[in-house]
């Protein structure tokens, strides 16, 4: 029973690695001959938390974000199928006081 579970897990892991490797080779070498990188418009807005625990919101802005035509993220870009479904991005930033250690005790 345990041996069968290990075998199924091993085959599943090998299959996932093979799919990822094939996806990477397809994106890297443009197989089949196709465009790999696209741009998708994403609406971003920021919520900045201030020192006094209040939150300041910025106006939404539209930016072009690069995506890769693949199943998995490659080259530091998200896959286009994911990015097209997530075109609104809310980013929360902490605007609190920063404490830098400049080597002084």
C-alpha positions in Angstrom: 0.0 0.0 0.0 2.8 2.5 1.0 4.8 1.4 -2.1 1.8 2.2 -4.4 1.4 5.6 -2.8 5.1 6.4 -3.2 4.9 5.2 -6.8 1.9 7.4 -7.6 3.5 10.4 -5.9 6.7 9.8 -7.8 5.0 9.5 -11.2 2.9 12.6 -10.4 6.0 14.6 -9.5 7.8 13.5 -12.7 4.8 14.4 -14.8 4.6 17.9 -13.3 8.3 18.4 -13.9 8.0 17.2 -17.5 5.0 19.6 -18.1 6.9 22.5 -16.6 10.0 21.8 -18.6 8.0 21.5 -21.8 6.3 24.7 -21.1 9.6 26.4 -20.4 11.2 25.1 -23.6 8.1 26.2 -25.6 8.3 29.7 -24.2 12.1 30.0 -24.4 12.5 28.8 -28.0 9.1 29.9 -29.3 7.9 26.4 -30.2 5.7 26.4 -32.2 6.7 29.6 -34.0 4.7 32.2 -32.1 4.8 35.3 -30.1 5.5 34.6 -26.4 5.4 37.9 -24.6 2.3 40.1 -24.6 1.2 43.2 -22.7 -2.0 43.4 -20.6 -3.5 46.6 -19.1 -3.8 46.4 -15.4 -5.5 48.9 -13.1 -3.5 49.5 -10.0 -4.4 51.5 -6.9 -2.4 51.9 -3.7 -3.5 52.0 0.0 -0.8 53.6 2.0 -1.0 53.2 5.8 0.3 56.3 7.6 1.9 56.6 11.0 -1.4 57.7 12.6 -3.1 54.4 11.6 -5.0 56.1 8.8 -5.0 54.9 5.3 -4.5 57.1 2.2 -5.8 55.8 -1.1 -4.3 56.8 -4.4 -6.2 57.3 -7.7 -6.3 54.1 -9.8 -3.8 54.2 -12.7 -3.6 52.0 -15.7 -0.2 50.3 -16.5 0.9 47.8 -19.1 2.2 44.7 -17.6 4.2 42.1 -19.5 2.9 38.5 -19.5 4.1 35.2 -21.0 1.9 32.9 -23.2 2.5 29.8 -21.1 0.9 27.7 -18.4 3.4 28.7 -15.7 5.2 31.9 -14.9 8.5 32.3 -16.7 11.2 35.0 -17.1 9.7 36.9 -14.1 6.4 37.4 -15.8 3.0 36.1 -14.9 1.1 33.9 -17.4 -1.3 35.8 -19.7 -4.2 33.5 -18.8 -3.8 34.6 -15.2 -3.2 38.2 -15.8 -6.2 38.6 -18.1 -8.4 37.4 -15.3 -6.8 39.7 -12.7 -6.8 43.1 -14.3 -7.4 45.0 -11.1 -4.6 45.1 -8.5 -4.9 46.5 -5.0 -1.5 47.1 -3.3 -1.2 47.9 0.4 1.9 49.7 1.5 3.1 50.5 5.0 4.1 54.1 5.2 5.3 53.8 8.8 8.7 55.0 10.1 11.6 53.1 8.7 14.5 52.2 11.0 17.8 51.6 9.3 20.7 49.9 11.0 23.7 51.9 10.0 26.2 49.8 11.9 25.7 51.8 15.1 24.8 50.0 18.2 
